[in-house]
Amino acid sequence: MQEAFFWETAPDEKVKCLLCPHECLIPEGKRGLCRVRENRKGRLYSTVYGQAAAVHTDPVEKKPLYHFHPGRPILSAGTFGCNLSCSFCQNYNLSQSGKLSVVSTDHSPENLVRMALRIEGNIGMAYTYNEPVVFYEYMIDTAGLVHAAGLKNAMISNGFISSEPLRKLLSVTDAFNIDLKAFSDAFYHKHTGGALRPVLNTLLAVVQAGKHLEITHLVIPGLNDDPDLFSQMVNWISRELGEDIPLHLSRYFPAFKLTQPPTPTETLHHFAHLAGEKLRYVYTGNDTTGEYASTRCPGCSNLLILRQGYQTVVTGLTPEGECTRCRAKIPVIQ
């Protein structure tokens, strides 16, 4: 149990959590919408500090991060809980629970860093599996130690966080993959219990801070697969964030409360084609065709990074990050 950051006292023995835009008013003995931040005698505590529910070494591409140290492993950790309640959650066993068995009695920040340093070729830590915002204190403390050890930090998030906590997080985080679930506030309210604008603000803040950013968008039949709305989203990404931001379009499969059939591969590829008209690097996930898996130079089509499943080979990039054929600068951190 660790006292939380970003809260204030409120009337009637409640506390107001200031970590995310929900700003939950939490009575004594109760928890916020995330299920893991609790009012204990007028003070707010994180119930998941050091309580890792999942710790694994993954390829960095699995996050997915395709332009951040491709082909390298990264130690990944998560707890449980989430500040959204997506009806289609692919990892609901962790995210929609506030109490699960942990994988070890001691995954302190210090121990996570020791684990990370023992993994050959490891680039650092990824905070993932459930929503890292809800284990903010655990992540911040670990991230500081990770940087001190000369390693990198990556956050895989829904982006639903308030501006002041985000500013502190930006100082210790090197790479982000943010899930942009739809370009519709109505979708966010109905299907996630959140809102669109805070997520857009997070994306803007990450880019303005000069941090590495990639975006994931899960394409769900009948819910967010309107081509016009999708084109609006792509136009906004290109205009406000830049045409070099990698976009990962992921194929939906039935999960949690949603039962409609999987996204047709044709829809996924059509959306990838639409996105490619504005963005230079578009990929598809949960897609066995592999058509949009590898990275090519947008100028000369030279194969830069070959991906087959989670097997990754850098084939056409110089150590300085240039295309070996046309010498164009490619936005990949090696």
SERO-4910 file (N, C-alpha, C, O; in steps of 0.05 Angstrom, whole numbers):
BEGIN
 pado doro    nc1    nc2    nc3   cac1   cac2   cac3    cc1    cc2    cc3    oc1    oc2    oc3
  Met    A     17    -24      0      0      0      0     18     25      0     35     28     17
  Gln    A     14     42    -19     30     66    -22     12     91    -25     -7     90    -40
  Glu    A     18    112    -11      2    136    -14      4    146    -42     25    147    -54
  Ala    A    -19    154    -53    -21    162    -81    -11    191    -85    -10    207    -66
  Phe    A     -3    197   -109      2    224   -118    -24    236   -128    -43    222   -135
  Phe    A    -25    262   -130    -46    277   -144    -74    272   -133    -90    259   -146
  Trp    A    -79    282   -109   -105    281    -98   -108    304    -78    -89    316    -70
  Glu    A   -133    309    -70   -138    330    -50   -162    321    -33   -178    305    -41
  Thr    A   -163    333     -9   -186    327      8   -211    340     -3   -210    361    -16
  Ala    A   -234    328      3   -260    338     -5   -279    337     18   -274    323     38
  Pro    A   -302    350     16   -321    350     38   -332    322     44   -329    303     28
  Asp    A   -343    319     68   -356    294     77   -336    270     77   -344    248     70
  Glu    A   -312    275     86   -291    254     89   -284    240     62   -275    218     62
  Lys    A   -289    254     40   -282    243     14   -254    254      6   -245    273     17
  Val    A   -242    240    -13   -218    251    -26   -224    253    -56   -239    237    -67
  Lys    A   -212    272    -69   -215    276    -98   -189    268   -112   -168    280   -108
  Cys    A   -191    248   -128   -167    238   -143   -163    257   -167   -183    263   -182
  Leu    A   -139    266   -172   -133    285   -193   -115    272   -215   -102    286   -231
  Leu    A   -113    246   -215    -95    232   -233   -106    231   -262    -90    235   -281
  Cys    A   -132    227   -265   -143    226   -292   -168    243   -293   -177    253   -273
  Pro    A   -178    248   -317   -201    266   -320   -227    258   -306   -245    275   -304
  His    A   -229    234   -297   -253    227   -281   -255    243   -256   -277    250   -247
  Glu    A   -232    249   -243   -231    264   -218   -251    252   -198   -268    266   -188
  Cys    A   -248    227   -193   -267    212   -175   -267    225   -147   -247    231   -135
  Leu    A   -292    228   -137   -296    235   -108   -300    209    -93   -321    195    -98
  Ile    A   -282    201    -76   -281    174    -64   -288    175    -35   -272    188    -19
  Pro    A   -309    163    -26   -315    162      3   -296    145     18   -281    129      7
  Glu    A   -296    148     44   -279    132     62   -283    102     57   -306     93     56
  Gly    A   -261     87     54   -263     59     50   -270     49     22   -272     25     18
  Lys    A   -274     68      4   -282     61    -23   -260     67    -43   -240     79    -36
  Arg    A   -263     57    -68   -244     61    -89   -256     76   -112   -280     77   -115
  Gly    A   -238     88   -129   -247    102   -152   -255     83   -175   -256     59   -171
  Leu    A   -262     95   -198   -271     79   -220   -250     59   -230   -256     39   -242
  Cys    A   -225     65   -224   -203     47   -233   -201     22   -216   -188      3   -224
  Arg    A   -215     21   -193   -216     -2   -175   -191     -6   -157   -190    -25   -142
  Val    A   -171     11   -161   -146      6   -147   -135     30   -131   -112     29   -121
  Arg    A   -151     52   -128   -142     75   -113   -163     80    -91   -186     85    -98
  Glu    A   -155     78    -66   -173     75    -44   -170     97    -23   -147    106    -17
  Asn    A   -192    107    -13   -193    127      8   -190    112     35   -208     96     43
  Arg    A   -168    116     49   -164    104     75   -160    127     96   -139    139     97
  Lys    A   -181    132    112   -180    152    133   -172    179    122   -155    193    133
  Gly    A   -184    186     99   -180    213     88   -155    216     71   -148    239     65
  Arg    A   -141    195     65   -118    196     48   -121    176     25   -132    154     29
  Leu    A   -111    183      2   -114    165    -21    -89    147    -24    -67    157    -23
  Tyr    A    -94    121    -28    -73    102    -31    -76     86    -57    -98     81    -66
  Ser    A    -52     78    -68    -52     59    -89    -50     31    -77    -33     25    -61
  Thr    A    -69     13    -85    -69    -14    -74    -52    -33    -91    -51    -57    -84
  Val    A    -40    -23   -113    -25    -41   -131      4    -35   -132     18    -46   -150
  Tyr    A     14    -18   -115     43    -12   -116     59    -37   -110     56    -50    -90
  Gly    A     77    -44   -129     93    -68   -126     79    -94   -131     90   -116   -128
  Gln    A     53    -93   -138     37   -117   -141     34   -125   -170     14   -121   -183
  Ala    A     56   -136   -181     56   -143   -209     39   -168   -214     43   -188   -202
  Ala    A     20   -165   -233      3   -188   -241     14   -201   -266      7   -224   -272
  Ala    A     32   -187   -280     45   -199   -303     72   -186   -307     75   -161   -307
  Val    A     93   -202   -310    120   -193   -316    132   -212   -337    135   -236   -331
  His    A    138   -202   -361    149   -219   -382    169   -203   -398    169   -179   -399
  Thr    A    187   -218   -411    205   -206   -431    192   -210   -458    187   -232   -467
  Asp    A    187   -188   -472    174   -188   -498    191   -175   -519    208   -158   -512
  Pro    A    187   -182   -544    198   -165   -566    185   -137   -564    161   -135   -559
  Val    A    200   -116   -569    189    -89   -567    166    -86   -588    148    -70   -584
  Glu    A    167   -102   -610    146   -100   -630    119   -109   -619     98   -101   -631
  Lys    A    119   -124   -598     94   -134   -587     78   -112   -573     54   -117   -566
  Lys    A     90    -89   -567     76    -69   -551     52    -56   -564     33    -51   -549
  Pro    A     49    -49   -590     70    -51   -610     86    -24   -613     74     -3   -613
  Leu    A    112    -27   -614    130     -5   -621    148    -15   -643    165    -32   -639
  Tyr    A    145     -4   -667    159    -14   -691    183      4   -698    201     -5   -712
  His    A    183     29   -687    204     47   -694    222     54   -670    235     75   -670
  Phe    A    221     37   -650    236     42   -625    253     18   -619    243     -2   -608
  His    A    279     19   -626    297     -3   -621    287    -29   -633    284    -49   -618
  Pro    A    281    -30   -659    269    -55   -671    286    -79   -666    311    -79   -668
  Gly    A    272   -101   -661    285   -127   -657    296   -132   -629    308   -153   -624
  Arg    A    293   -113   -611    305   -116   -584    283   -125   -564    260   -119   -568
  Pro    A    292   -139   -543    273   -146   -522    268   -123   -502    285   -105   -500
  Ile    A    246   -124   -488    240   -104   -468    225   -119   -445    206   -134   -450
  Leu    A    233   -114   -421    219   -126   -398    193   -111   -393    193    -86   -392
  Ser    A    171   -125   -392    144   -113   -391    130   -121   -365    132   -144   -356
  Ala    A    117   -102   -353    103   -107   -327     77    -92   -326     74    -71   -337
  Gly    A     58   -104   -312     32    -92   -307     20   -102   -281     29   -121   -270
  Thr    A     -1    -88   -272    -15    -96   -248    -43   -103   -255    -47   -121   -271
  Phe    A    -63    -90   -244    -91    -94   -252   -106    -68   -248    -97    -49   -234
  Gly    A   -130    -66   -260   -146    -42   -259   -142    -25   -284   -123    -28   -299
  Cys    A   -162     -7   -289   -161     11   -312   -180     34   -306   -200     31   -291
  Asn    A   -174     57   -317   -192     80   -313   -213     83   -335   -228    102   -336
  Leu    A   -213     64   -354   -235     62   -373   -248     34   -370   -238     17   -357
  Ser    A   -271     31   -382   -286      6   -380   -296     -2   -408   -320     -5   -413
  Cys    A   -277     -7   -426   -283    -13   -454   -298    -40   -456   -290    -60   -445
  Ser    A   -320    -39   -470   -336    -63   -473   -322    -85   -490   -329   -108   -489
  Phe    A   -301    -76   -505   -287    -94   -523   -259   -101   -512   -242   -110   -528
  Cys    A   -253    -96   -487   -226    -99   -476   -214   -127   -482   -227   -147   -478
  Gln    A   -190   -126   -493   -177   -151   -501   -161   -163   -477   -152   -186   -479
  Asn    A   -159   -148   -456   -143   -158   -433   -159   -153   -407   -148   -145   -386
  Tyr    A   -185   -159   -408   -203   -152   -387   -197   -167   -360   -204   -157   -339
  Asn    A   -185   -191   -362   -179   -205   -337   -161   -189   -318   -164   -191   -294
  Leu    A   -144   -173   -329   -127   -155   -313   -140   -127   -310   -142   -117   -288
  Ser    A   -149   -116   -332   -157    -88   -331   -183    -83   -317   -187    -62   -304
  Gln    A   -201   -102   -317   -227    -97   -305   -230   -110   -278   -252   -115   -268
  Ser    A   -207   -115   -265   -207   -126   -238   -190   -109   -220   -171    -96   -229
  Gly    A   -197   -108   -195   -181    -94   -175   -167   -113   -156   -153   -104   -138
  Lys    A   -170   -139   -160   -158   -158   -141   -153   -184   -156   -171   -199   -163
  Leu    A   -127   -190   -160   -119   -214   -173    -94   -225   -159    -81   -210   -144
  Ser    A    -87   -250   -164    -62   -260   -153    -38   -247   -167    -38   -244   -191
  Val    A    -18   -239   -152      6   -227   -163     25   -249   -170     24   -271   -159
  Val    A     44   -243   -188     62   -264   -197     86   -268   -177    100   -288   -179
  Ser    A     90   -250   -159    111   -252   -140    105   -235   -116     90   -215   -118
  Thr    A    116   -241    -93    112   -225    -69    130   -201    -69    126   -183    -53
  Asp    A    150   -200    -87    168   -177    -87    176   -169   -115    196   -179   -126
  His    A    159   -152   -127    167   -139   -152    169   -109   -147    156    -93   -160
  Ser    A    186   -102   -128    191    -74   -122    205    -61   -146    215    -76   -163
  Pro    A    204    -35   -148    219    -21   -170    248    -30   -172    258    -35   -194
  Glu    A    261    -33   -149    289    -42   -149    293    -69   -161    311    -74   -176
  Asn    A    274    -88   -154    276   -115   -165    270   -116   -195    283   -131   -210
  Leu    A    251    -99   -204    246    -98   -233    270    -89   -248    277   -100   -269
  Val    A    284    -69   -238    308    -59   -252    330    -80   -252    344    -84   -272
  Arg    A    333    -94   -230    353   -116   -229    346   -137   -250    364   -147   -264
  Met    A    321   -144   -253    312   -163   -274    319   -153   -302    329   -167   -318
  Ala    A    313   -127   -306    317   -115   -332    347   -116   -340    353   -120   -363
  Leu    A    364   -111   -321    393   -110   -326    404   -138   -332    426   -140   -344
  Arg    A    391   -159   -323    401   -186   -328    393   -197   -355    404   -218   -364
  Ile    A    375   -184   -370    365   -194   -396    384   -184   -418    388   -160   -421
  Glu    A    395   -202   -432    414   -195   -454    401   -179   -475    380   -187   -486
  Gly    A    412   -156   -482    402   -139   -503    378   -122   -495    367   -108   -512
  Asn    A    369   -124   -471    344   -111   -462    347    -80   -464    368    -69   -455
  Ile    A    327    -67   -475    328    -38   -477    316    -24   -452    321      0   -448
  Gly    A    301    -38   -436    290    -25   -412    264    -38   -402    261    -62   -402
  Met    A    245    -20   -395    220    -29   -383    196    -18   -399    197      5   -408
  Ala    A    176    -35   -403    151    -26   -414    129    -29   -393    128    -50   -380
  Tyr    A    113     -9   -390     91    -10   -371     65    -14   -387     58      2   -404
  Thr    A     53    -37   -383     33    -48   -403     15    -68   -390     14    -71   -365
  Tyr    A      1    -84   -406    -18   -105   -399    -44    -94   -388    -65    -98   -401
  Asn    A    -44    -80   -366    -67    -64   -358    -60    -35   -363    -39    -29   -374
  Glu    A    -77    -16   -354    -71     12   -358    -51     23   -338    -56     23   -314
  Pro    A    -27     31   -348     -6     41   -329    -14     66   -313     -3     70   -291
  Val    A    -32     82   -323    -40    106   -308    -49     98   -280    -43    113   -261
  Val    A    -62     75   -277    -73     69   -250    -52     58   -231    -57     57   -207
  Phe    A    -28     50   -242     -6     44   -223     16     65   -226     39     59   -227
  Tyr    A      7     90   -227     25    113   -233     49    114   -215     71    118   -224
  Glu    A     45    112   -189     67    115   -170     88     93   -173    112     99   -173
  Tyr    A     79     69   -177     96     46   -182    112     51   -208    136     46   -209
  Met    A     99     61   -229    112     66   -254    133     88   -252    155     86   -261
  Ile    A    125    110   -239    144    133   -236    169    125   -221    191    132   -229
  Asp    A    165    111   -199    188    103   -183    206     84   -198    231     86   -197
  Thr    A    194     65   -212    210     46   -228    224     60   -251    247     55   -256
  Ala    A    210     78   -265    221     92   -288    246    108   -281    265    109   -296
  Gly    A    245    121   -257    268    136   -249    293    119   -245    315    126   -252
  Leu    A    289     95   -233    311     76   -229    320     64   -256    344     59   -259
  Val    A    302     60   -274    309     50   -300    327     69   -315    347     61   -327
  His    A    320     95   -314    337    115   -327    364    117   -313    385    119   -327
  Ala    A    364    115   -287    390    116   -272    408     93   -280    433     95   -278
  Ala    A    396     70   -288    411     47   -297    419     48   -326    432     29   -336
  Gly    A    412     70   -340    420     73   -368    401     59   -388    408     55   -411
  Leu    A    377     52   -379    357     39   -396    334     58   -403    333     80   -393
  Lys    A    316     48   -420    294     64   -430    268     56   -418    265     33   -409
  Asn    A    248     74   -419    221     69   -409    201     73   -432    203     92   -447
  Ala    A    182     54   -433    160     56   -453    134     52   -439    131     34   -422
  Met    A    114     68   -446     87     67   -434     67     60   -456     65     73   -476
  Ile    A     51     39   -451     30     30   -469      4     37   -456     -3     24   -436
  Ser    A    -11     56   -466    -32     69   -451    -56     77   -468    -54     79   -492
  Asn    A    -78     81   -454   -102     92   -467   -101    123   -468   -118    135   -481
  Gly    A    -81    135   -456    -77    164   -458    -96    181   -441    -97    205   -444
  Phe    A   -112    167   -424   -133    182   -408   -120    190   -382   -123    175   -362
  Ile    A   -107    213   -382    -92    222   -358    -93    252   -357    -95    265   -378
  Ser    A    -92    264   -334    -93    292   -331    -66    305   -337    -45    291   -337
  Ser    A    -66    331   -342    -42    344   -353    -19    345   -334      4    340   -342
  Glu    A    -23    350   -308     -1    352   -290     13    326   -285     38    325   -286
  Pro    A     -2    304   -280     12    278   -278     27    270   -304     48    259   -303
  Leu    A     15    278   -327     28    272   -352     55    287   -355     74    275   -365
  Arg    A     56    312   -346     81    327   -348    103    313   -332    126    311   -342
  Lys    A     97    303   -309    117    289   -293    125    263   -307    149    256   -307
  Leu    A    106    250   -318    112    224   -332    130    229   -356    147    212   -362
  Leu    A    125    250   -371    141    256   -395    171    259   -389    187    254   -406
  Ser    A    177    267   -364    205    272   -357    221    246   -355    245    246   -355
  Val    A    207    223   -351    221    197   -347    213    176   -368    222    153   -365
  Thr    A    197    183   -388    188    163   -407    199    170   -435    198    193   -444
  Asp    A    209    150   -449    222    154   -474    204    148   -498    207    161   -519
  Ala    A    185    130   -495    168    122   -517    140    116   -507    136    106   -485
  Phe    A    121    122   -524     93    117   -518     79    103   -541     85    110   -565
  Asn    A     62     84   -535     42     75   -555     15     82   -542      8     71   -521
  Ile    A      0    100   -554    -26    109   -544    -48     97   -561    -47     98   -586
  Asp    A    -68     86   -548    -91     74   -561   -112     96   -567   -125    106   -549
  Leu    A   -115    103   -592   -136    121   -601   -159    105   -611   -159     94   -633
  Lys    A   -179    102   -593   -200     82   -598   -221     90   -619   -233     72   -631
  Ala    A   -224    116   -623   -243    126   -643   -239    156   -645   -226    168   -628
  Phe    A   -249    167   -666   -248    197   -668   -276    208   -663   -286    224   -679
  Ser    A   -288    199   -641   -315    206   -635   -319    207   -605   -314    187   -591
  Asp    A   -327    230   -594   -332    231   -565   -355    213   -557   -355    202   -535
  Ala    A   -375    211   -575   -398    194   -569   -389    165   -565   -399    151   -547
  Phe    A   -371    155   -582   -360    128   -580   -346    125   -553   -351    106   -538
  Tyr    A   -329    144   -545   -315    142   -520   -334    141   -497   -331    124   -479
  His    A   -355    158   -497   -374    158   -474   -389    132   -473   -392    120   -451
  Lys    A   -398    122   -496   -415     98   -495   -400     72   -491   -410     54   -477
  His    A   -377     70   -503   -363     44   -504   -339     42   -486   -328     20   -482
  Thr    A   -329     65   -475   -305     64   -457   -310     77   -430   -294     73   -412
  Gly    A   -331     93   -427   -335    108   -403   -316    131   -400   -312    142   -378
  Gly    A   -303    139   -422   -284    161   -421   -292    184   -440   -316    188   -446
  Ala    A   -272    198   -450   -277    220   -469   -253    223   -488   -231    215   -481
  Leu    A   -258    234   -511   -238    236   -532   -217    258   -527   -193    253   -530
  Arg    A   -226    282   -519   -208    305   -517   -184    300   -499   -162    308   -507
  Pro    A   -186    288   -476   -162    283   -460   -142    266   -474   -118    270   -470
  Val    A   -151    247   -490   -132    229   -505   -118    245   -526    -94    243   -530
  Leu    A   -132    262   -540   -120    280   -560    -99    298   -547    -78    303   -558
  Asn    A   -106    309   -524    -87    326   -509    -62    311   -502    -40    322   -503
  Thr    A    -65    286   -494    -41    270   -487    -24    266   -512      1    269   -510
  Leu    A    -36    259   -534    -20    256   -559     -5    281   -566     19    280   -573
  Leu    A    -18    304   -564     -5    329   -570     18    334   -551     40    343   -559
  Ala    A     14    329   -526     35    334   -505     59    316   -510     82    325   -506
  Val    A     55    291   -517     77    273   -522     94    283   -545    119    283   -543
  Val    A     81    291   -567     96    301   -590    110    328   -583    133    331   -591
  Gln    A     97    346   -569    109    371   -562    133    368   -544    151    384   -544
  Ala    A    133    346   -528    155    340   -510    179    327   -525    199    322   -513
  Gly    A    175    320   -550    196    308   -566    200    278   -560    221    267   -565
  Lys    A    180    265   -549    181    237   -542    173    220   -566    157    229   -583
  His    A    182    195   -567    175    177   -589    145    169   -585    137    161   -563
  Leu    A    130    170   -606    101    163   -605     93    145   -627    101    150   -651
  Glu    A     78    124   -621     64    108   -640     35    106   -631     29    107   -607
  Ile    A     16    102   -649    -12    101   -643    -24     75   -652    -18     64   -673
  Thr    A    -41     64   -635    -56     39   -642    -86     46   -644    -97     60   -627
  His    A    -99     35   -664   -128     38   -668   -140     11   -674   -135     -1   -695
  Leu    A   -157      2   -656   -171    -24   -660   -196    -19   -677   -214     -3   -669
  Val    A   -198    -32   -700   -220    -28   -718   -242    -48   -711   -238    -72   -714
  Ile    A   -265    -38   -702   -287    -55   -693   -311    -53   -711   -322    -31   -715
  Pro    A   -319    -75   -724   -342    -74   -743   -367    -62   -730   -375    -70   -708
  Gly    A   -379    -42   -744   -404    -31   -735   -401    -10   -713   -421      4   -707
  Leu    A   -377     -6   -702   -374     13   -680   -356     37   -687   -363     60   -682
  Asn    A   -333     31   -699   -315     53   -706   -303     49   -734   -281     57   -740
  Asp    A   -318     36   -752   -307     29   -778   -320     46   -800   -321     38   -824
  Asp    A   -329     70   -793   -339     89   -813   -315    102   -828   -299    115   -815
  Pro    A   -313     98   -854   -289    108   -868   -286    138   -866   -263    148   -865
  Asp    A   -308    153   -866   -306    182   -865   -295    191   -838   -277    209   -837
  Leu    A   -305    179   -817   -295    186   -790   -266    178   -786   -250    192   -774
  Phe    A   -259    155   -797   -231    145   -796   -213    165   -812   -191    171   -802
  Ser    A   -222    174   -835   -206    193   -850   -202    219   -835   -181    231   -836
  Gln    A   -223    228   -820   -219    251   -803   -198    247   -782   -182    265   -777
  Met    A   -197    223   -770   -177    217   -750   -149    217   -763   -130    229   -751
  Val    A   -146    205   -786   -120    204   -799   -111    232   -807    -87    239   -804
  Asn    A   -129    249   -817   -123    276   -824   -113    291   -799    -94    307   -800
  Trp    A   -126    287   -776   -118    301   -751    -90    292   -743    -73    308   -735
  Ile    A    -85    266   -744    -58    256   -737    -37    268   -755    -17    278   -745
  Ser    A    -42    268   -781    -22    280   -800    -18    309   -795      5    319   -795
  Arg    A    -40    324   -791    -38    353   -788    -26    361   -761     -9    379   -760
  Glu    A    -35    349   -739    -28    358   -712     -4    344   -701     11    355   -684
  Leu    A      1    319   -709     23    304   -697     46    299   -717     69    298   -709
  Gly    A     39    297   -743     59    293   -763     56    267   -779     46    247   -769
  Glu    A     64    268   -804     59    246   -822     78    222   -817     74    201   -828
  Asp    A     98    226   -800    117    204   -793    108    188   -769    122    169   -762
  Ile    A     86    195   -756     76    179   -733     67    152   -742     49    150   -759
  Pro    A     79    130   -733     69    104   -740     41     98   -730     35    104   -706
  Leu    A     24     88   -747     -3     81   -740     -7     51   -742     -2     40   -764
  His    A    -15     38   -721    -20      9   -720    -51      4   -721    -65     12   -702
  Leu    A    -60     -8   -742    -89    -15   -744    -92    -44   -736    -81    -62   -748
  Ser    A   -107    -48   -714   -109    -75   -703   -136    -88   -709   -156    -75   -708
  Arg    A   -135   -113   -716   -159   -128   -722   -173   -136   -696   -161   -149   -679
  Tyr    A   -199   -130   -694   -214   -137   -670   -223   -166   -671   -230   -177   -692
  Phe    A   -223   -179   -648   -235   -205   -644   -254   -204   -620   -248   -188   -601
  Pro    A   -276   -219   -619   -295   -217   -597   -281   -221   -570   -265   -239   -566
  Ala    A   -287   -203   -551   -275   -204   -525   -293   -190   -505   -307   -171   -512
  Phe    A   -292   -198   -480   -306   -185   -458   -336   -184   -464   -348   -204   -465
  Lys    A   -347   -160   -467   -376   -157   -470   -385   -155   -499   -409   -153   -505
  Leu    A   -366   -155   -517   -373   -151   -546   -371   -177   -561   -351   -192   -558
  Thr    A   -392   -183   -577   -393   -209   -589   -395   -208   -620   -396   -229   -633
  Gln    A   -394   -184   -632   -396   -184   -661   -371   -197   -673   -350   -198   -661
  Pro    A   -374   -206   -698   -352   -222   -710   -327   -205   -714   -328   -181   -713
  Pro    A   -304   -219   -719   -279   -204   -723   -279   -185   -746   -296   -187   -764
  Thr    A   -261   -166   -745   -258   -147   -767   -250   -162   -793   -231   -177   -792
  Pro    A   -265   -158   -814   -256   -170   -840   -228   -160   -847   -222   -136   -845
  Thr    A   -211   -177   -857   -185   -169   -866   -186   -148   -887   -170   -130   -889
  Glu    A   -207   -150   -904   -210   -130   -926   -215   -102   -914   -204    -82   -925
  Thr    A   -230   -100   -892   -234    -74   -880   -208    -63   -868   -202    -39   -871
  Leu    A   -193    -80   -855   -168    -72   -843   -149    -61   -865   -136    -40   -861
  His    A   -147    -76   -887   -129    -67   -909   -139    -42   -923   -124    -25   -932
  His    A   -166    -39   -925   -177    -15   -937   -170      9   -920   -163     30   -930
  Phe    A   -172      6   -893   -166     28   -875   -135     34   -876   -127     57   -875
  Ala    A   -119     13   -879    -90     17   -881    -84     33   -906    -67     51   -906
  His    A    -98     27   -928    -94     42   -953   -103     71   -949    -89     89   -958
  Leu    A   -126     76   -937   -135    103   -932   -115    119   -915   -108    142   -921
  Ala    A   -105    106   -894    -86    119   -876    -60    125   -891    -47    146   -885
  Gly    A    -52    107   -909    -27    111   -924    -27    135   -942     -6    143   -952
  Glu    A    -50    146   -947    -52    170   -964    -42    195   -949    -35    215   -961
  Lys    A    -42    193   -922    -34    216   -906    -10    210   -888      5    228   -880
  Leu    A     -6    185   -880     15    177   -862     35    159   -876     27    143   -893
  Arg    A     60    162   -869     81    148   -883     86    119   -873     97    103   -887
  Tyr    A     77    113   -848     83     87   -836     57     76   -824     49     85   -802
  Val    A     45     57   -837     20     45   -829     24     15   -827     34      3   -845
  Tyr    A     15      4   -805     18    -25   -800     -8    -37   -792    -26    -23   -782
  Thr    A    -11    -63   -795    -35    -77   -785    -27    -98   -765     -6   -111   -768
  Gly    A    -44   -102   -745    -39   -121   -724    -61   -142   -723    -83   -138   -733
  Asn    A    -55   -166   -712    -74   -189   -712    -81   -196   -740   -103   -205   -745
  Asp    A    -62   -192   -758    -67   -196   -787    -47   -216   -797    -23   -210   -800
  Thr    A    -56   -240   -803    -38   -262   -811    -27   -259   -839     -8   -273   -846
  Thr    A    -37   -240   -855    -27   -237   -882      1   -226   -883     16   -232   -901
  Gly    A      8   -209   -863     34   -197   -862     38   -176   -883     61   -166   -887
  Glu    A     17   -167   -897     20   -148   -918     30   -121   -909     45   -107   -923
  Tyr    A     21   -113   -885     29    -87   -874     47    -91   -849     43    -76   -829
  Ala    A     65   -110   -849     82   -115   -826    109   -102   -827    119    -92   -807
  Ser    A    121   -102   -850    149    -92   -853    149    -62   -858    129    -50   -865
  Thr    A    172    -50   -854    176    -21   -858    192    -17   -884    213    -28   -888
  Arg    A    180      0   -901    194      8   -926    199     38   -927    185     54   -914
  Cys    A    219     45   -942    225     74   -945    202     87   -960    195     77   -982
  Pro    A    191    108   -950    169    121   -964    178    135   -990    161    142  -1006
  Gly    A    204    139   -993    214    152  -1017    220    133  -1040    212    138  -1062
  Cys    A    235    111  -1034    243     93  -1055    233     64  -1052    240     47  -1069
  Ser    A    218     59  -1031    206     32  -1026    226     11  -1018    220    -13  -1018
  Asn    A    250     19  -1012    270      0  -1002    261    -13   -977    250      0   -959
  Leu    A    264    -40   -974    257    -54   -950    276    -46   -928    300    -52   -929
  Leu    A    266    -34   -907    282    -24   -885    283    -43   -861    304    -49   -851
  Ile    A    259    -53   -854    257    -72   -831    238    -94   -839    215    -89   -844
  Leu    A    248   -118   -839    232   -142   -846    220   -153   -821    235   -159   -802
  Arg    A    194   -157   -820    181   -169   -797    164   -193   -806    148   -191   -825
  Gln    A    169   -216   -793    153   -240   -798    145   -250   -770    161   -262   -756
  Gly    A    119   -246   -763    111   -250   -736    126   -231   -718    126   -207   -723
  Tyr    A    139   -242   -697    155   -225   -680    185   -228   -686    202   -221   -670
  Gln    A    191   -239   -709    219   -241   -718    225   -215   -735    211   -210   -755
  Thr    A    245   -200   -726    250   -174   -738    279   -173   -747    297   -179   -731
  Val    A    284   -164   -772    311   -160   -782    313   -133   -795    298   -126   -813
  Val    A    332   -117   -785    337    -91   -798    354    -95   -822    377   -104   -820
  Thr    A    343    -90   -846    356    -98   -871    366    -74   -887    386    -76   -901
  Gly    A    353    -51   -885    359    -29   -903    363     -2   -890    358     19   -902
  Leu    A    372     -3   -865    378     22   -850    408     23   -843    419      3   -834
  Thr    A    419     46   -846    447     50   -836    446     54   -806    424     59   -795
  Pro    A    469     52   -792    469     57   -763    460     86   -756    451     91   -734
  Glu    A    462    104   -776    453    131   -772    424    136   -777    414    158   -775
  Gly    A    410    114   -784    381    116   -789    373    126   -817    352    138   -820
  Glu    A    391    121   -836    384    129   -864    378    104   -881    389     83   -876
  Cys    A    362    108   -901    356     87   -920    382     81   -935    396     99   -945
  Thr    A    389     55   -938    414     48   -951    413     53   -981    434     54   -994
  Arg    A    389     56   -992    387     61  -1021    387     90  -1028    404     99  -1044
  Cys    A    369    106  -1016    366    134  -1024    377    154  -1004    377    178  -1008
  Arg    A    386    144   -980    397    160   -959    377    179   -946    385    198   -933
  Ala    A    351    173   -949    331    189   -935    333    183   -905    338    160   -897
  Lys    A    329    204   -889    328    200   -859    302    187   -852    281    196   -859
  Ile    A    304    164   -837    281    149   -829    276    152   -798    296    149   -783
  Pro    A    252    158   -790    247    163   -761    245    137   -745    224    130   -735
  Val    A    268    123   -743    270     98   -727    292    102   -707    314    109   -715
  Ile    A    287     97   -682    307     98   -661    319     70   -658    305     51   -651
  Gln    A    345     68   -663    358     41   -663    375     38   -637    387     18   -633
***
